[in-house]
Amino acid sequence: MNNNTNDVELVCLTCNVTFVRKAYNIKNAKKHGANLTFCSAKCHGLYKQEVNYKEMCEKVGMDFKEWLIEKYYDEEKPAREISELLYGTPKNSPNVLGWMKKLEIPSRKRSDAVALQWKDNHERRKKQAELTVKYLGNGTKARKKLIKTMQNPEYRLKSSMAKRGSKNPMWDSSIDDETRAKFKRHSRQYIGYKQFRVSVYERDNYTCRVCKESPSGNLVVHHLNSFTDFPHLRMDINNGITLCNSCHKDYHSKFGMKGAKEDKFKEYINQALAIR
């Protein structure tokens, strides 16, 4: 008790600092169920966080921070799935992200989080493709509006500028300007390259080797082994394969734009056959 009979000395449960409160404040606080054994709101918050952390450790049966890291990074689970494990509902994902922030666990970039939602999710890809055809297919109002926008010169220039230089996903910072200029002069523009493409098309009967479709004007020759990494195979017909634009984009969306190899393509073919 302080010299002033109206003051009461208390010890903070968090920082163990002795502090003073008015006796009538303590009396009024107890009526409302408040706890005045903390010197500040910050200490009160830290105490509650410690108690909650212990509860979460008991809930998961191990250190909660290690458990979060294991689920979020090792098992690549999104916050919604972790929320369902902890709270029985995916709607509490903000709580999961809040815990991660308090425990200094870095969260994924938005682009990585979105990519993870599509990883090995063939059902979602199929459903999205159906929705795209339904709402953006040929003849739909949205499709006509999109084409009109994309044909606008201003839009086309802006789209082109957004993919030039270091902004391009194929940009390789390890290549110097002289080598890059050399690639630009010779990349797919040398004598015989057009004939190489025609030879691949004719061998494959102008048909996509994945989906077996033959859309006129919508075919490309894909290099099984990277055009950049295997220059000696650039015009080897056995290193080329006919794909439609759709399958070509799908392959690169799954295996990346760089480092194409024949074994990766075989894996892609197996996945495509499994879905069909």
C-alpha positions, -999 to +999 in steps of 0.1 A: +000+000+000+013+035-009+016+064+016-016+077+001-044+055+014-062+059-019-034+043-038-027+006-042+006-009-054+003-038-079+028-060-098+023-064-136+019-100-145+038-095-178+068-073-170+068-076-132+070-038-128+053-023-097+027+003-105+000+023-086-037+024-091-064+043-073-084+021-049-117+032-063-105+024-098-098-012-087-132-014-070-151-002-100-130-024-124-138-055-104-176-048-107-172-050-145-149-081-144-118-061-155-083-072-145-060-044-133-029-066-128-013-051-159+006-018-160-005-011-196-028-023-224+004-035-242+013-058-213-023-071-211-022-079-248+012-097-245-002-118-216-033-127-236-012-136-266+010-159-244-020-176-230-036-180-264-003-194-278-001-221-251-037-230-259-028-234-296+002-255-288-020-278-268-045-279-296-020-290-323+001-312-299+034-294-306+050-260-308+024-239-327+050-219-347+067-250-359+033-265-368+023-234-388+056-235-407+052-272-414+016-268-427+022-235-446+056-242-462+064-280-460+029-292-469+021-260-490-014-256-475-031-223-480-044-202-451-080-214-457-071-251-453-050-243-421-080-224-408-102-254-414-078-276-394-077-252-365-112-238-363-133-262-384-140-235-410-120-219-439-135-185-430-110-178-402-080-176-425-074-139-414-068-154-379-042-177-393-024-149-412-026-128-380-008-155-360+018-158-388+024-120-386+028-121-348+052-151-350+072-134-378+064-162-403+066-145-438+035-151-459+035-159-496+033-132-523-002-129-537+010-144-571+025-174-553-007-179-533-028-179-564-005-203-582-006-227-553-044-228-556-040-242-591-012-266-585-022-302-593-058-291-592-070-306-624-107-304-614-104-267-608-086-262-642-114-281-660-141-262-643-124-229-651-120-239-687-157-246-689-166-212-673-142-195-697-159-210-728-193-202-713-187-165-706-158-157-729-163-181-758-167-171-794-198-150-800-204-140-764-209-103-755-179-103-732-157-118-760-167-091-785-160-064-760-126-079-751-115-082-788-125-046-794-104-034-764-074-055-774-075-041-810-072-006-796-037+008-806-032+023-772-039-010-755-016-029-779+012-005-773+008-006-735+007-044-736+038-046-757+058-021-734+048-042-704+067-072-717+098-056-731+133-059-717+137-069-680+099-070-677+097-100-700+094-134-682+121-148-706+146-121-695+180-136-685+200-111-665+232-132-669+234-124-706+253-093-715+241-067-741+264-079-768+253-115-766+216-104-763+220-084-795+235-114-813+205-136-802+181-109-814+197-109-849+198-147-852+170-160-830+147-181-852+154-159-882+182-178-898+181-197-931+163-231-929+142-224-898+110-219-917+116-252-935+122-269-901+088-258-890+071-269-921+088-303-919+075-308-883+040-298-893+040-322-923+053-350-902+026-345-876-001-340-903-007-304-891-023-318-859-016-311-823+001-341-808-016-336-774-053-329-780-053-343-816-070-311-829-059-294-861-070-258-858-060-239-889-035-210-881-034-220-845-004-243-844+031-239-832+063-260-832+075-266-797+111-275-790+112-306-767+146-295-755+150-258-750+157-236-780+181-215-759+199-243-739+203-268-768+214-247-799+226-278-817+191-292-817+173-261-828+166-274-863+165-311-855+131-323-866+131-350-838+134-321-813+103-304-826+066-313-820+034-298-832+011-282-806-020-260-807-016-227-790-039-238-761-018-269-753+015-250-758+004-223-733-008-250-709+025-268-710+045-236-702+021-226-675+029-259-657+066-263-664+077-227-669+090-207-698+126-217-695+146-250-694+123-271-716+134-307-717+120-338-733+114-356-700+093-327-688+072-329-719+067-367-714+055-359-679+031-333-693+017-359-719+011-384-691-008-358-670-029-349-701-037-385-708-046-390-671-071-362-672-087-374-704 
